[in-house]
């Protein structure tokens, strides 16, 4: 089935700066998907992360790896094969804890797979050492001379292990035993074939010439069959020897690489104190940055609240401005009406003044008439009294 994803999360990916070995270098501009993959054919667990089409994490989990939580939202682990240190920044502490638990779980599974692989290699190598010589010597037994099918020579071929998550120190001795067993198998097969070919079959009992010829023909046919079996076994053993030699060369190269790696690690171990102090400084720097980030987040929240209040004030300002414009237009209308009323008032006042003057003249005229009527009354009264 190949590799299948078994757990995924999102985080910001970092790698340690290869030049300074102190600073973190971000390998992704934003949070990306980080997944655990399991290869069922090789029993291998890997951590893989892609940024677009670029693989920014490709780390195989080994039993000697350790995932370290350096803060509430940040964790890291060292990959000796990639010669780097990976760091992951999570959005919450729960995501970090879940990722760390999965790392420990798959690390233990990788360790168990490695132990099973080593046990399988040991079980495969041990029978090949014991059974191969005995099987190839069987043609010298009476049943082998008679050419029965039950004693067919098939040297046991050790199967290579399915997959090795990490090169083990027992790989070279296993290959050495494979090669030793195969060389012994080859020598036994050659000696058996030479013995049968040189000594020939045992002498038949004394009988008639026809029975002797039949007996020798049967023995010759049996010897030919055994010779063909031995030849096939020899060819198969030769092929196995070539395969084991290739495996031995690969294991030797792996042993040399591991020896060089051990030397490098011994050199690096001398810098453990410096690395610890650098780690402490990095932790302090990370804590300071986290505090600064929290302060910035609080300031950002405050600014957001101020922006929201400013938006509210702007809305109120717009409504008040509209009301002011409406009021100004109404004020202009009222001023125009007031001008008209003032003009009308002036005209009315002029009319009243004219009317008042008219009334005064009428009153004066009426007073004259009344005076005249009074004098006329008095005159009439005097006339009446005199008469």
Buried (B, 14 or more C-beta within 10 A) or exposed (E): EEBEEEBEBBBBBBBBEEEEEEEBBEBBEEBBEBBBBBBEEBBBBBBBBBBEEEEBBBBBBBBEBEBEBBBEBBBBBBBEEEEBBBBBBBEEEEBBBBBBEBBEEBBEBBBEBBEEBBEBBBEBBBEBBEBBBEBBBBBBEEEBBEBEEEBBBEBBBBEBBEBBBBBBEEBBEBBBBBBEBBEBBBEBBBEBBEEBEEEEBEEBEEEEEEEEEEBEEBBEEBBEBBBEBBEBBBEBBEEBBEBBBEBBEEBBEBBEEBEEEEEEEEEEEEEEEEBEEBBEEBEEEBEEEBEEEEEEEEEEEEEEEEEEEEEEEEEEEEEEEEEEEEEEEEEEEEEEEEEEEEEEEEEEEEEEEEEEEEEEEEEEEEEEEEEEEEEEEEEEEEEEEEE
